[in-house]
Amino acid sequence: MRVVWVSDTFEQLNGIAVYIKRIIPLLQKYIDIRLVTGRVKERYKFPVSPLPYVPVPMLQDYDIIIPTFRKIDADIVHIHTGYILGLYSSLLGNKKVVTTHLHPYHLLEGIFGHRQPRFLQKLAWRYVISFFNRFDVVVCQTNATKEMFRKRGLKPRTEVVPNGINTLESVENIKPTVNFKKKYNIRGDFALFLGRIDASKGIDWVIEVARKLPDREFFIVGKGTLEKKIPKLENIHFYNYLKYEDKIAAFYEATMLLMPSKVETEGIVAQEAMLFKKPVLISNNEVLREVVGKGGIVCNSIEELAENTEFLFENEKLREEIGEKALEEVKKRDINKSVEKLVKIYESLL
């Protein structure tokens, strides 16, 4: 069985890219698989077919990919983005699968942030649903994601398959090689935020909590449209990017993860933190509630996020209890089980 994965955003700093790099090597054990994408500057342990691309002006991490093929030699095409390459590939005659990484909010966020005109939101929803409706199978990462798109008009066969995380790499098996606090001059316990610095990720909540808790330290990692709005407060450490070994050390040493996202289709970062037995403080978001479960605390406002952040800083025993539950919750989303589900989906289409 030959399967081709398609992504417009493979070498960007986002959850989709992380997921693809993690799961394709696992899928290689069962099927003949390669990735078709645009920009490729690194070497990978799986076949990658790069296409010509043009960088988007003013957005150095984004490219317009130029499809140069009329067909793809594969039994099944699995698409992960709905931009030019993904859209073009969705028109091919192959059996096709799509994963619902795309959310209408994200289509408009780069231009409008959280102040998105309603008529454009409606158009974005129409595009996303019409795009997904072209496929033989639509893969949703959570039941909440499936329900959300069904209510908006999703029609094809739909399967729930977590992007997941390799739970074999638990906190007992991954040890940091970096003294994170010493390297980044952190005095004591700290709350971690790791994600796009955009309105959809709730970075404004994190900033306000840092203002309300000046005696607590906050470590923020990411890039996005709101980077310039990160205040230069003494208790905020802000970096655009962490090397892999530093990221592992950050999860290992963090007191908790703050993830008050307004929009999510799964939440890979939450699962990474949970793997390290870290409590995750989330917004009242249906997707995150399903993913995090008993491994975190739901916060309905900035005030609740601040109160729960301080409460966890003060209560080590509660942190440990929630951390143990977090590890149990994330085991339900084992990427190895997701691989098995995907292979069965592909086989059903032949």
N, C-alpha and C positions, 0 to 999 in steps of 0.2 A: 504493500500500500504506500503510495507516494502522496505526501501532504506538504503543501506550501503555506507557510504563515506569511502574512502581509502586515507591515506596520510603517506608517509615515514618521514615527517619532522614536525610533529605536535607540538612538544615542543621546536622547534628552535625559535630563534628570527628573524622572517621574516614575510612578509606580508601575506603569505598563512596561517600561523598559526593564525594570528590575525583575518583574514577573517573567518576561520573555527569556531573559538571560538565565533565570533559575530553572525554568521548566523544560525548555527545548532539550538540554542534555539528558533529562530524565525520559523524555518522549523518544529520544534516539534509540533507546534500548528496545523499543517495540515497533517503530515504524521508520520509514525513509522520510526524513523531514529536512526542509531548508527554509531559510527566511529571505524574503524579498523586501528591501527597504531602500533608503536613500543614502545618507551620509554614513560612511563606515571608516573610522580612523583607527580602530583597534583590531586585534586578531582574536577570534573566538574559537571555541572547541566544537563548533557546529557550522555547517555550510551557510554562508551568507552571500546573497547576490545583490550588490549595490547598484543603484540606478543613478543617472544624472540628477542633480538638484541645483536649485538656486536659493541662496540664503534670503530670508525675509528681511527687508530693510528695517532697521531699528529693533529687530528681535533676533539677536545673534544665535539663539538656541533653536530657532525654527527654520525649516526649509520648505520650499515648494519642490516636490519630487516630480520628475518628468517620466511618465511611463513610456517605455520604448518597446513594449511587446504587444502583440495582438492576441496571444493566448498564453496560458500557463500549462506546462507539461506536468500535470498532477491529477490524481484522482479526486482530491479534495483541496479546496482553498479555504483557509481559516483567516479571517480578517479581524484586525484589532484596532483600526482607526477609520474614521469616516471622512478623512480629508481627501486630497486629490488622488493619491495612490489607492487608498481604500475604496473610494467611490468608483474609480475606474475598474478596479478588480471585481467589484460587486456586479458589474455588468457582463462578466465573462460567463461562458456556458458551463463551467465546471459545477459539481456539487459544492455548495458553499455553506460555511459556518461563520458566525460572527459572535464575538464576545462584547458585552455591553459596557465597554470602558467609556464610551462617549456619552456625555450628559449635555443637554442643551445649554445649561448654565455656563459650561466651560467654553462653548463656542463664542460667547459674547463677552466673557470676563476680561480678556486682554484689552478690549477697547472701552468697555463701560464699567468694569468693576462690578460692584453690587447694585449700582443704579442702572439697571438694564430696562430699556423701554419695553412695556408690556407687549406691544405689537411685534417687536422683534423676538421676544421670548416665545410667542405663539408660532412665529415662523420657524424658529429654531426647533421647537418640539415637532412641528410638521415634518421638517427635514429629517430629524433623527428617527422618527417612527417610520417614515417612508423608506429610509435607508435600511433599517433593520428588517422591514417587511419583504425585502428582496431575497432573503436567505432561506435555506432549507431548514436550518436549525439556528436558534438564537440561544447563546449560553449566557446566563445571568449568574453573577457571583453569589448572590444571596436571594432568599425568598422575598425579602423586602424590595429588592431591585426588580425582580420578576413582577411583583404586584404593581409596582409603580409604572412600569412600561405597559403592562396589560391594560391598566386603567386608561392609558393614553392612546390605545389602539393597536398594540402589538398583536399580530395574528399568527405567525408561524409556530411550529413546534418549539417549545421552550424547555431548556434543561437548566437546572441549578448545579453549577460546578464552581466551588470556590477557587479563586486564584491560588489561595493557600500559601503555606509556608512549610519548609522542611522541618517537621517537629523532631526528626532524629537529631537535629542540631540544637539540642536543648541547652539550658544554661549550664548544666553539669558538664557538657562536652565542649563548650566554647569558652575559652579563657582569653581575656584581653592581653595584648602585648604592649599596651600603652598605659601609663599612669595618667589618666585623663584629667583629673583635677589639678595635678601638678603642671601638666603641659599647658592647660588653658587658664591657669591661675584662678581656680575656683576654691573658695575658702571652706565650704561645707556642703551640705545637702543642696541639690538643685533640681528644679523641674525642667523637663526637656520638651521642646517643640521641634519637630522635624517634618518639613513639608513645604509646599509652595507658599510663598509669601503673597497670597491672594485673598480676596474677600471670602471666597468660598471655604477657605480653611479656617476661618475664625481667628485670624491673627490679631484682629482688633481686640478680641476678648483677652487674649494672652497678654497683650500690652497693658490693658487696663488692670489686669490682675497684678502684673508686675508693679504698677504704680501704687496699687492698694497695699501691697506687701513689700515695702522698701527694704526690709531686713532679710528677705529671702532672695535666692539667686535663681535666675532663669537663663537657660541656654537655648537660643533660637538658631536653627539651621535651615537655610533655604534661599531660593531666588524667586522673584515674581514682581508683579506690578506695584506692590506696596512696600518695596524694599526701603525706599527713601523715607517712609513714615515710621520706621523703627526708631524710637527715641534713643538718644545716647544717655541712658540712665546707668548709674553705677552698678545696679543689680542685674543688668541685661548683658549677656555675652552673645554677640551676633556674628555668625559666619555664613557665607554662601554655600560652603561645601565642606564635607569631611571625608577624608580618605577612609577606605574600608576598615582598616584597623582602628582608626579613631572612632568611627561609627559604632563598632562593636563595643569599644571601651565606654562610649557615651551611654549606650543602653545598659551596660553592666553596672555603671556607677550612678546612673540617674536615680532619683528618689521616686519619680513618677513621670508619666507622659501626659501632656496636655493636648487634647485633640478635639476642640470644640467646633468641628467642621459643620458648615451649613449644608454642604452637598458632598455625598460620597457614593461610590458604587460598590466599594468593599472596605478599603482601609488597610493597606498593607503595613503601614507604619505601626498601627495599633497592634497588629499581630506580631511584628518584630519585637515590640516592647513586652508583650505578653509572654513571648518565648523566654524572656529574661526575668519573668516573674515580677514585672512592674505594673502597678495599678494604672489604669488608663482613665483619665477624666474626660468625658465626652459631652457633647451637646445632646439635646433630646432629638436625635436623628434615628429614624427607623433602621437604617442599614447598620449604623454603628451599634445600636442596641442589640441587634442580632449577632453581630460579630464579637462584641466584647462580652456580652452577657454578664455573668457574675464577676468578671475580671476587672470591673471598673465602677465608676460612679457617674450617673447621669446628672448633668447640670442644666437647669432651665434658664439661667441668666448669668451675667457677669458676676453678680453678687454671690450666687451659689457656687460658681467656679472658684471664686476667691476664698469663700468659706471652706470649701472642701479641700482646696489646695493647702491652706493653712492647717486644717485638721489632720491631713495626712503627714505633713511635715512634723507635726507634734506627736503623732501616734504610730510608732514603729511597729507595734504588734498588729494593728489593723492593716498596715501596709503589707506585712508578711502574709496575713490571712488572705487578703485580696490577691496578692501576688501568686499564691498557690492556686487559687481559683482561676486566675488568668491563664496559667500554664495548662490547666485542665480544659479550659474553654478553647484555647488555640489548637489543642490536639484534635478537636473536631474538624479542623480545616487543614488537615495534613495534605500537602501538595502531592504526595505519592498516591493517595487515593484519588486525587483530582486527575492525575495522569491516567489511571485505570478507567475513569469515567469518560475522559476524552477519547481514548482509544475505542471504547465501546460505541460512542457516538459516531465516530468515523466509520467503524465497521458496519453500523446500521444503515449507512448511506450507500454502501457499495452494492 
